[in-house]
Amino acid sequence: MKKVRWGILSTANIAQKTLIPAFDRAENAVVAAIASSSGKAEDVAKQLNIAKSYTSYEELLQDPEIDAVYIPLPNHLHKKWTIEAAKHGKHILCEKPASLTAEETNEMVEYCREKNVKFMEAFMYQFHPQHERVREIIRSGEIGEVKYMRASFSYFLSQKEGSIKMNPNKGGGSIYDVGCYGIHAIRNILCAEPVEVQAHAVIDSDYQVDTSAFGYMKMDNGVHAHFDCGFDRVFRAEYELIGTEGQIKVPRAFRPDNNGGEGLVIVQKAGVTREEKISCDIYKTEVEHISQAILENGEPSYTGENAIQNMRVIEACYQSIKSGTTIHLN
């Protein structure tokens, strides 16, 4: 089978521990090179059996044997290196959030389209089939008409000092880091877009980033939704839907890999509880999905326009936090 030859821009932990192993498990992809401006690329390449290493991102992008790049850089660098990669004809898998604003994401998507390269924001959780199962249950009418959805993603950040997640100049903050999942899930599961957004946050007095946030969204299909996120509490990565006749809980929504890839859908109706367990290697599936789109010259199911829309909602949350008002979206 033909494989897409990937380059990795950075020796970030998520690349080393999660994505590079996923590329190794994928049937249609191979990591052919890694680059780092910190001087660590050569050592990481040896440790992970990667053929080539570069001391700068520019060198990797100039390599004609690289078809695509994965970008796990800090949030504020996503736009710059997406543009640079596209300029060199490389397809792109970019970590979430795609950028810091909807305008930036739009520029990235448009430039990639102009250069005829594929672009996909790396929301890996969505490739787990438990979410399509949830949509199937909703469509079946089993829980009646959906009235409300809540999504939560939090964890405790024990080491704040030196963390890019606490750096306001590098796209730090809990909404950018984990709140984006809840926002995406609400849009994704409900197949709807928010028309009103209101958010509140706890801002760290030393670092000036949101260490936790709470958001409300009124969707264009009439469903009401809340999300919460934070660095200051126990780990939670879940969502639930409340209908007129029952409810659905998905307690492993965003990190089923913590349970060996096993997702869990819990349906409660008329005093009866049913559990459905569904397994999937989400990172491998994500890598194979974008790689297949590249090989077939197709489009990823998660489009650039969808990434732009998610950034619009994130941006509206920050606008609401700053202004203390409800933000209305078209």
Secondary structure, DSSP 8 states (H G I E B T S, - for coil): ---EEEEEE---HHIIIIIHHHHHH-SSEEEEEEE-TTS-HHHHHHHTT-SEEESSHHHHHT-TT--EEEE-S-GGGHHHHHHHHHHTT-EEEEESSS-SSHHHHHHHHHHHHHTT--EEEE-GGGGSTHHHHHHHHHHHTTT-SEEEEEEEEEEE----TT-GGG-GGGT-SHIIIIIHHHHHHHHHHHT--EEEEEEEEEE-TTT-SEEEEEEEEEETTS-EEEEEEESEEEEEEEEEEEESS-EEEETTSS-GGGGTTEEEEEEEETTEEEEEEEE--HHHHHHHHHHHHHHHT---SS-HHHHHHHHHHHHHHHHHHHHTS-EE--
